[in-house]
Each structure stands twice: as C-alpha cells, then as structure tokens.
C-alpha cells in the first residue's frame, strides 16, 4: 500500500519507519476471519432490546406484584393516619367540653389538608420511594433467574444428570484458569461423532452441531473444504441426513408431505441457530448466549475456587444436573459472596496451598480451633475482589 501511494499508509510509514508491525505468520485464514468478524461486530451499533429478549434480560422477577405491595402499604398508612387524626380530634374535643367550650368537628377535607396529615404523608411517601430507590440500586445488574434462549436446546439434565458427565469435562478450563470457558464444538464431537440422535430431540439439535463443524454423519467423516461450501450444498448434506436418520427411526416416509415438512422444519432450525448477522453463514462456532456475567470491576478466579478450595460447581450454579435449560441460580451479589466467605470452612488438610498459615495449623492440631473460614484468611479484604 505504501508502494502504491496510499495516503494513510504513506503517512503512517513516514511517522513510524523503520518500525514494522509485528507479523503473525501462524494465524490461519479462519483465525484472521474470526478476528475481523469480532471487530466488526464489536464496532457495530447495538439495537435496542425489545420484546421477548427484553423480558429475558431482566430475569424473571415480578415487578408488578412488588408495585401492588407498595400501593397497598401506602393505602394502609393513609388509613392509619386518617384514623389517628380522628382520635386526636376527639381527644381535643373532650378536653374542650371539660373546659366548658364548644366541640369543633373538622370535615374530612379539613383533616386531609391539615399540616399534620400532609407532613405524615410526605414522610410516608419519602420512606417508600427511598426504600424502593435503594432496593433497585442494589439489584442493578443482577440477573438471578436469567434464562436466555440458546441456539441449541442443550439439556444439562440429560448430560450432567442422566449420563453423569462431569462438569469439568466440558468446562475444562474451570480448574486451571480464571474463566470457565464455553466448550468448543470439538468437545461436543468427542461424543456426538458416535451419538448422532438425541433421546428427546432426535436429529433436530445434534444436526446443528454437525452443520457448524462440517461433519457428515452418514459417511462419518468431516467434509473437505467445508468452509467454502455454499448454503445449498450444506442443505443437501443435512437434509439427506435428517431424511435418512430421523424418518427411518420413526418409520416415516421422508418423501411424502408430512416427511418433507419435518425435514424442512428441522433444516430451518439449523439455519436459524447457526446463521446470524456477525457470521452470515452456517459454518463456524456455535454462538452460545452467556448466562453468568460478573461486573467488570469484580475479579473472580474459577481455579482458586474449584482446584484449590475444592468447591462443587453446584455451590454457585445450583443443581445444574436437574436443569433441562440452565439459568442463573444464585444472585452472585457482593453480600452473597461475603456470606459464603464467612461460612465456608477452608480445607486445610493435605492442601499445600495453605501451608503458609502455620499458626492456624498449630491451633487445629492442638484443638484450639476446629475450623478456619475463608474470612479468617483474608476472604473479606476488598482487594481480593476489587484490586
């Protein structure tokens, strides 16, 4: 571009020569394409979330029931204030009669416009809205019960529950890094190169895995040059598979109207799940929707909790082995984490990571203490999570 006189390239070369941009000869064309797609997607303006997705993002809290509760509380407070003013007015009239004066009866209008009633209602409204403001502020960003629709109907109940697949087989980075990564399609194929038909969904969901990575379940081979396949070529491969496997298993004729409708419906599901705006084609990674997402100012290390502390995944994520569709089980709020650190006992025995705490080891041996909590080894220090 410099030799051709491109103005921006020439300007940069004049500014930085003889420094050259670092070359990455190890990057494949697929990796370069993935980086470009990511940059384009990150730079693109995001559309406002509406409809079903807006509901999903906000979780499953019932704000309407809370509002009715506050309205009911306001009415009760109003009634009590009115009754209290009546009592005060009657006591004042009794006092007037005892002193030989005429009793004064205030109308309802006079009572509700009096300074005392107005002051009480201002206090009550301020109290209610103040509480609501603080409550909303503490809930900001929380996604408890968040359950987005995933591109593939993956059931943790079947995989982790019925088939007893260990969580760390798929989320293998949880024991060795900060993040518990989303498994790649290759991990899925370790099993699904052999298990080609789902126990509940037949071919409708597993075919999406095959189509994303280019595996032909009929020939049991990966398709050469699959990245360059047109959508029509891909359609022929997987419609043939659906027609043969699903229809044969159900004892149906894939050529009659009902059979063709089933094949078309499953193929439409494949396209909808895998083809999207950022990719624009069926081939490529499955874009799972992230469920658990801590704020950027919070540091959390999975390996510290999984490998060192030996915590079970269910302690934070709930009984995922019973969930047909995973959702955020815990609040993941600061108070929730702190309470866990206060209550959780550290596994000191045969754990070299904690050898440095000599005093605690001696106290445990002598019987002076029976346990050490996370809080006692710095688990409540601000810098642990907000350094």
C-alpha positions in Angstrom: 0.0 0.0 0.0 3.0 2.3 0.6 4.5 1.5 -2.7 1.1 2.3 -4.4 1.0 5.6 -2.7 -2.0 5.0 -0.4 -2.2 8.3 1.6 -2.9 6.9 5.0 -0.3 4.1 4.6 2.3 6.7 3.4 1.5 8.9 6.4 1.9 6.0 8.9 5.2 4.9 7.3 6.6 8.4 7.4 5.7 8.6 11.1 6.9 5.2 12.3 9.6 3.9 9.8 11.7 1.8 10.0 9.5 0.1 12.6 7.3 -2.7 11.1 4.1 -4.1 12.5 4.5 -7.4 14.3 3.9 -10.3 11.9 1.8 -13.3 12.9 2.6 -16.0 10.3 1.0 -18.6 12.5 -2.5 -17.2 12.0 -4.7 -19.2 9.7 -7.2 -17.6 7.3 -10.0 -18.9 9.6 -8.5 -17.2 12.6 -8.0 -13.9 10.7 -11.6 -14.0 9.5 -12.7 -14.7 13.1 -10.8 -11.6 14.4 -12.2 -9.4 11.6 -15.8 -10.6 12.3 -15.3 -10.0 16.1 -14.0 -6.4 15.5 -16.8 -5.6 13.0 -19.4 -7.0 15.5 -18.0 -5.1 18.5 -17.9 -1.8 16.5 -21.4 -2.2 15.1 -24.1 -0.2 16.9 -26.3 -2.4 19.0 -30.0 -2.3 18.5 -32.3 -1.7 21.5 -33.5 -4.9 23.2 -37.2 -5.3 22.8 -40.0 -7.9 23.1 -39.0 -11.3 24.3 -35.3 -10.6 24.6 -36.0 -7.6 26.8 -38.0 -9.8 29.1 -35.3 -12.4 29.2 -32.6 -9.9 30.0 -34.4 -8.6 33.0 -34.8 -12.0 34.5 -38.0 -13.4 35.9 -38.7 -11.0 38.7 -42.3 -9.9 39.1 -42.1 -6.2 39.5 -45.9 -5.8 39.2 -46.5 -7.7 42.4 -44.0 -5.6 44.2 -45.7 -2.4 43.0 -49.1 -3.6 44.2 -47.5 -4.4 47.6 -46.2 -0.8 47.9 -49.6 0.7 46.8 -51.3 -1.5 49.4 -48.9 -0.3 52.1 -49.5 3.3 51.1 -53.3 2.8 51.4 -52.8 1.2 54.9 -50.6 4.1 56.0 -53.1 6.6 54.7 -56.0 4.9 56.6 -53.9 4.7 59.8 -53.0 8.4 59.6 -56.7 9.3 59.0 -57.8 7.2 62.0 -55.0 8.7 64.2 -56.1 12.3 63.3 -59.7 11.3 64.2 -58.6 10.1 67.6 -56.6 13.2 68.2 -59.5 15.4 67.2 -61.9 13.5 69.5 -59.4 13.8 72.4 -59.2 17.6 71.7 -63.0 17.9 71.7 -63.2 16.0 75.0 -60.8 18.5 76.5 -62.8 21.4 75.2 -66.0 20.1 76.7 -64.3 19.6 80.0 -63.3 23.3 79.9 -66.8 24.4 79.0 -66.0 25.1 75.3 -67.9 24.0 72.3 -66.5 21.0 70.4 -65.1 21.6 67.0 -65.8 19.0 64.3 -63.4 19.1 61.4 -64.6 17.9 58.0 -62.7 15.2 56.1 -61.5 17.9 53.7 -60.1 20.0 56.5 -58.4 16.9 58.0 -56.6 15.8 54.8 -55.4 19.3 54.1 -54.1 19.9 57.6 -50.3 20.4 58.1 -50.1 17.3 60.3 -51.7 15.0 57.7 -49.7 16.4 54.8 -46.4 16.1 56.8 -47.2 12.5 57.6 -48.0 11.6 54.0 -44.8 13.3 52.8 -42.8 11.3 55.3 -44.6 8.0 54.3 -44.1 8.7 50.5 -40.4 9.6 51.1 -39.9 6.5 53.1 -41.5 4.2 50.5 -39.8 5.7 47.5 -36.5 5.9 49.3 -36.6 2.2 50.1 -37.6 1.4 46.5 -34.7 3.5 45.2 -32.1 1.7 47.4 -33.6 -1.7 46.6 -33.5 -1.0 42.8 -29.9 0.3 43.1 -28.7 -2.8 44.9 -30.4 -5.0 42.3 -28.9 -3.1 39.4 -27.1 -5.5 37.1 -28.3 -8.6 38.9 -29.5 -11.4 36.6 -30.7 -14.1 39.0 -33.1 -16.5 37.2 -31.8 -15.2 33.8 -32.5 -17.9 31.3 -31.9 -16.8 27.7 -32.8 -18.9 24.7 -29.8 -20.8 23.4 -29.1 -21.6 19.7 -29.2 -25.3 20.6 -31.6 -26.9 23.1 -28.8 -28.4 25.2 -30.1 -30.2 28.3 -27.8 -30.3 31.4 -30.3 -32.7 32.9 -29.5 -35.3 30.2 -25.8 -34.7 30.0 -24.8 -34.0 33.6 -27.8 -35.7 35.3 -28.8 -38.8 33.4 -25.4 -39.5 31.7 -23.3 -38.3 34.7 -20.9 -36.3 32.6 -18.6 -34.3 34.9 -18.9 -30.5 34.6 -15.2 -30.1 34.0 -15.2 -32.5 31.1 -16.9 -29.8 29.0 -15.9 -26.7 31.1 -12.3 -27.9 31.4 -10.7 -24.5 32.0 -12.5 -24.0 35.3 -9.8 -25.9 37.2 -6.9 -24.2 35.6 -7.8 -20.6 34.7 -9.8 -17.6 35.8 -12.7 -18.4 33.4 -14.9 -21.5 33.0 -14.9 -21.5 29.2 -17.8 -22.4 26.9 -16.9 -25.8 25.4 -15.9 -25.7 21.7 -17.7 -27.8 19.1 -14.8 -30.3 19.1 -15.7 -31.2 22.7 -19.2 -31.9 21.6 -18.0 -34.1 18.8 -16.0 -36.3 21.2 -19.3 -37.9 22.0 -21.6 -36.9 19.1 -19.5 -38.4 16.4 -21.0 -41.6 17.8 -24.2 -40.4 19.4 -26.0 -38.9 16.4 -29.6 -38.9 17.5 -30.9 -37.3 20.7 -33.0 -39.2 23.2 -35.6 -36.5 23.2 -35.0 -34.2 20.2 -33.9 -36.8 17.6 -31.8 -35.1 14.9 -33.1 -31.6 15.3 -30.4 -30.4 17.8 -27.4 -32.6 17.2 -27.6 -31.8 13.4 -26.8 -28.2 14.4 -23.5 -29.4 15.9 -22.7 -31.3 12.7 -23.6 -28.4 10.5 -21.4 -25.9 12.5 -18.3 -28.0 12.2 -18.9 -29.8 8.9 -19.3 -33.4 10.0 -21.2 -35.8 7.7 -23.0 -38.2 10.0 -23.8 -40.5 7.0 -20.2 -41.1 6.0 -18.7 -40.5 9.5 -16.2 -38.0 8.0 -15.5 -34.3 8.2 -16.3 -32.6 4.9 -13.1 -31.4 3.0 -13.3 -27.7 2.1 -16.4 -27.3 4.2 -15.7 -23.6 4.9 -16.2 -22.9 1.2 -19.5 -24.8 0.9 -22.5 -22.9 -0.3 -25.6 -22.9 1.8 -27.3 -25.0 -0.9 -24.5 -27.7 -0.6 -24.8 -27.8 3.2 -28.6 -28.0 2.9 -28.3 -31.1 0.6 -25.9 -32.9 3.1 -28.0 -32.4 6.2 -31.5 -32.7 4.7 -30.3 -36.1 3.4 -29.1 -37.0 6.9 -32.4 -35.8 8.6 -34.4 -37.7 6.0 -32.5 -40.9 6.4 -31.9 -41.0 10.2 -34.9 -39.3 11.7 -37.5 -40.6 9.3 -36.2 -44.1 9.2 -36.1 -44.2 13.0 -39.7 -43.0 13.2 -40.8 -45.4 10.4 -41.9 -42.5 8.3 -41.6 -41.7 4.6 -39.4 -38.7 4.0 -40.8 -38.2 0.6 -44.5 -37.7 1.5 -45.9 -34.3 2.5 -45.6 -34.9 6.2 -42.0 -36.2 5.9 -40.9 -33.2 3.8 -42.5 -30.8 6.3 -40.5 -32.4 9.2 -37.2 -32.2 7.2 -37.8 -28.6 6.2 -38.7 -27.6 9.8 -35.5 -29.1 11.2 -33.4 -27.5 8.4 -35.0 -24.1 9.2 -34.0 -24.7 12.8 -30.4 -25.3 11.8 -30.2 -22.1 9.7 -31.9 -20.0 12.5 -29.5 -21.3 15.1 -26.2 -21.0 13.2 -26.6 -18.3 10.7 -26.5 -14.8 12.2 -25.5 -11.2 11.5 -22.0 -11.5 12.7 -21.2 -14.6 10.8 -23.5 -14.6 7.9 -23.0 -18.3 7.2 -23.8 -21.7 8.8 -20.2 -22.8 9.2 -18.4 -21.6 12.3 -18.5 -21.6 16.1 -21.9 -22.0 17.9 -22.7 -18.7 19.5 -23.9 -19.7 22.9 -25.5 -16.9 25.0 -23.6 -16.2 28.2 -25.7 -16.5 31.3 -23.3 -15.8 34.3 -21.6 -12.4 33.9 -20.0 -10.5 36.8 -19.4 -6.8 36.5 -16.0 -5.7 35.1 -14.9 -4.3 38.5 -15.1 -7.7 40.1 -12.3 -10.3 40.0 -13.3 -13.9 40.3 -11.0 -16.9 39.7 -12.6 -20.2 39.0 -9.4 -22.2 39.5 -9.0 -20.7 43.0 -12.4 -22.0 44.0 -12.5 -25.2 42.0 -8.9 -26.5 42.2 -7.7 -25.0 45.5 -10.9 -24.7 47.5 -12.4 -27.9 46.0 -15.9 -26.4 45.7 -18.5 -28.2 43.7 -19.9 -26.3 40.7 -23.4 -26.6 42.3 -22.4 -24.4 45.2 -22.6 -21.3 43.0 -24.5 -22.6 39.9 -27.2 -24.6 41.7 -28.3 -28.2 40.8 -27.5 -27.9 37.1 -27.8 -31.6 36.7 -31.5 -31.2 37.2 -31.9 -28.3 34.7 -33.2 -29.0 31.2 -32.3 -25.4 30.5 -29.7 -23.7 32.6 -30.5 -20.4 34.4 -28.6 -18.2 36.8 -29.4 -19.9 40.1 -27.6 -17.5 42.6 -27.7 -13.7 42.9 -23.9 -13.5 42.5 -24.1 -10.3 44.5 -21.5 -9.0 46.9 -23.5 -9.9 50.0 -23.9 -13.4 48.7 -20.2 -13.8 48.2 -19.3 -12.3 51.6 -21.7 -14.6 53.4 -20.2 -17.6 51.7 -16.7 -16.5 52.7 -17.9 -16.1 56.3 -19.5 -19.5 56.5 -17.3 -21.7 54.3 -14.6 -23.7 56.0 -11.2 -23.9 54.3 -9.9 -27.4 53.5 -6.5 -27.1 55.3 -5.8 -30.9 55.5 -3.3 -32.1 52.9 -3.6 -28.8 50.9 -0.1 -27.4 50.3 -1.6 -24.1 49.2 -2.3 -23.3 52.8 1.0 -24.4 54.4 2.0 -20.8 55.0 -0.7 -20.4 57.7 1.4 -22.1 60.4 -0.5 -20.6 63.4 -3.8 -22.0 62.1 -2.3 -25.4 61.5 -0.9 -25.5 65.1 -4.3 -24.3 66.5 -6.1 -27.0 64.6 -3.7 -29.7 65.8 -4.0 -28.5 69.4 -7.7 -28.4 69.3 -7.8 -24.7 70.0 -10.0 -24.3 66.9 -11.9 -26.8 64.8 -12.0 -24.9 61.5 -10.8 -21.9 59.6 -13.2 -19.9 57.5 -12.3 -18.1 54.3 -12.9 -14.8 56.1 -10.1 -15.6 58.5 -7.5 -15.9 55.8 -8.4 -12.6 54.1 -11.6 -13.5 52.3 -13.3 -10.3 53.3 -10.5 -8.0 52.2 -11.6 -5.5 49.5 -8.6 -6.1 47.4 -9.4 -9.8 47.0 -12.1 -9.0 44.5 -11.6 -5.3 43.7 -7.8 -4.9 43.4 
